[in-house]
């Protein structure tokens, strides 16, 4: 799995889009199940000080200790990854994440990594600047 962004410098009013792609370097087709893929895989957003920025959903248990999260999947697809291929997850359409949908991102510099990667793995650098 991997991530990319079409624009590393954005204005404060722009959506912050990350595309998800997969790389199969083996000689055989790989199968991912869409629901478990999204439950097991994710991204971490860091600010310029390397502090992780939690999503609003991740902050909810801190605000409401009695709150419980349940994983529900309405469309568990078999995602076929051809051998020796690298590209977007075509079977799911245009797979992208808008980091602004569930996070506050004021003007500043950010780094996005795959969840579980050490912060030293710089990932993608994104700069948010004031509107022109």
Protein Blocks (a to p, Z undefined) as FASTA:
>chain_A
ZZddfblbdcfkbccddddddddfbfbdcdddfklmmmmgccddddfkopacddfklmmm
mmmmmbccddddfbdcdddddehiacddfknopadddfklmpccdedddddddehiafkl
nojaddddddZZ
